[in-house]
């Protein structure tokens, strides 16, 4: 039952975010913010597919333990693409709120992203093993969590300052995604039931993508630079 339900959920998720992303890219016209949002959604869906497709196959065949290498490689790809996701989201933030300059802030965002990606490629992660060390899972997620916290603060402040109803809860969706993700990183190996938190975490990302899609459908969208 888990295999069937999880596989259906993953298929619906991947098809939804990629389809919405493509729709935003093709329907954005001259609206750069929407096109960038679409690219971000496609990056999210395609990156997650590297992990979710092998996982679905493993669940429906001979079990996760027999596909450790494919699942580990998928986690590596997803870790990198999720980092790219937040870098793109940062530029959406700048574009939406017409933020000029902020070179120091941009450097921090890129610095955190590059450190995260660098840590992901360190051999200590042992991605292809069935028993990857928890310590490296924590190391590589520290800069990622800081990047996420930064995005939460940025969107919260600007949405409040500008009374932005369209992205008013973007900060909350990001916060929920990390709130559900961090326990999985820390305890999923010892308490398998914690892994179920990936479902609401995934729903939070769908919420983020839907916010962008709904913005595309709004007739009175704020002007972009």
N, C-alpha and C positions, 0 to 999 in steps of 0.2 A: 504493500500500500504506500509506504514512504517513497519508493522508487517512482511509482506512477504519479503521485501527487506532486512530488518535487520536480519531476521532469516536466509536467504540465505547467507548473508555476514558472520554471526557468524559460520554457519556450515562449510563454505569453510575455514574460518580462523582456526577453531579448528582442522579440518581434515588435513589441510596443515601442521601446526606446529607439531602436534603429529606424523603424517606420516614421516615428515622429521627427527624428533627426533629419531624415531624408526629406520629409515634407517641409521642414523649416528651411533647409538649404535651398530647395527648389522653389519655395513660395516666398522667400524673403524679399526678392526684388532688390531694391537699393538699400534695404535695411540691414546694415552690417551687424548690428547687435543680434538680430534673429538668425542670420546666417552663421554667425559664430556660435550661437547657442545650438544650432543644428549640428555643426561640426563636433561640438562638445558631446552631444547626445550619441552621435555615431561612434565616437572614440570610446565612450562608456560602454555601449552595447557590444561593439566588436572586441574590445579588450576583455570584457567579462566572458564572452563566448569561448575564449581560449581555455577558461577554467570550467565553465558550466557545461559545455558540450561533452568533454571527456568525463566529467562527473556523472552526467545523465547516462552516458553509455556504460560507465562502470556500475552504476546502481542497477541498471536494467540487465546486466550480463553476469559477470563473475565477481563483482564486489570491488570496493574502493582499494583494498589492499593490493590487488593485482595490477593496479594502474598508477602506482605512486609517482613514477617519472612523468607521465603525461599530466597528472594533476598538479605536480610541483611546478612543471614548466608553465602551466596555465596560470598558477598563482603568481609566478614571476611576471608574466606579461600583464596580468591584471594589476599588479602592484605599480608597474610603470605607467600604464594607461590611466589609472586612477590619479596618479600624481599630475599627469598632463591635464586631466579633467579639471583639477583645481587651478592650474596655471591659466587655462582658458577662462575659467569662471572669474578669475581676478581681472582679466581684461574686459570681460563683460561688465563687471562692476565699474571699471574706469569709464567705459563707453556709456553705460546707462546713466551714470551720475555726472558725466562730463567732467571727470577729474583730470586736471592737467598736472604735468610734472610728476611729483612723488617718486623721484628717481631712487631715493633711499628705500622706500617701501617696495618698489619693484625689485630692487636688488635683494631685499630680504626674501621675497616670494620666490625668486629664481634660485637664491642660495639654498633655501629649505628644500625646494624641489630637486635640485641637483644632488644635494647631500643624501636625500631619500633614495634617489635612483642609484647613486654610487653604492650606498649600503645594500641595496637590493642585489647588486651584482657581486658582492663580496662572497668568496667561496664558503665562508662560515655559515651561510644560510642553508647550504646543503639541500637545495630545492628538490632534487630528484630522489631524495631519500624518503622513506616512509616515516622516519623518526627525525624530522628536521628539528634543530634545537630551538627551544622557546626563547632563549636569550637573544638570538638574532632577530626573532620575530618582534621582540621589544625594541631592540636597537633601531631597526629600520622604520619602526612606526613612531618613534619619538619626533623626528622632524615632520612627519606626516601629520601627527596630531597637532603640532604647533601651527602648521600651515592651515589646518582645519579651523583651529581656534581663531586664527587671524581673520579668516574669511567670515566666520560667525560675527566677529566684532565689526568688521567693515560693513557688512550688509545690514546689521542691526542699526548701526549709527546712521547710515545714509538713508535707510528706509524710514526711520523715525524722523530724521531731519527734513526729508522731502515729502513726508506723508505718502509714500509710495505704496499704493494698495496692491499693485500687480506683483511686486516682489517683497511685500511686507512680511511674509513668513519664510523668505528664503533662508534667513539665519536659523530659524527653527528646524527646517528640513535638514540643513547641514549639521546642526547640533544633534538631532535625532540619529542621523546616519553614523556619526562618531560614537554616540552614546550606546548604540546597539553593537557597533563593531569592536570597540575596545574590550568588552568582556569576552568576546569570541577569541581575540588574540591571546588573552591572558589565561583563559580557563577551558577552552573547547577541547583541548587534548586530554585533560583530566576529568572534565564533566561534559560528556558528549552532548547532553541536552542543551547546553549553552549555545551550541551551533545553530539552534533554531532561531536565534536572534538575527541571523543573516536574512531572514525573510522580512521582518519589519525594516531592517537596514536597507534592503533592496527597494522596498516600497517608498522609503524616504527619497531615494534617488529618482524613482519614477515621478514622485511629486515635484522634484526640482525640474525635470524635463517638461512635465505638464505645465508648470508655471511659464516656461519659455514658449511653449506652443500656444497657450491661452493668450499670451502677450501678442503673438503674431496675429491672432484672430481679432484683437481689439481694434476698432476703427480709429480711435483717437489716441494713437500711440505717441509717447513723448518724442520730441525731435532728437535726432542724433547729430553729432558733429562729424 
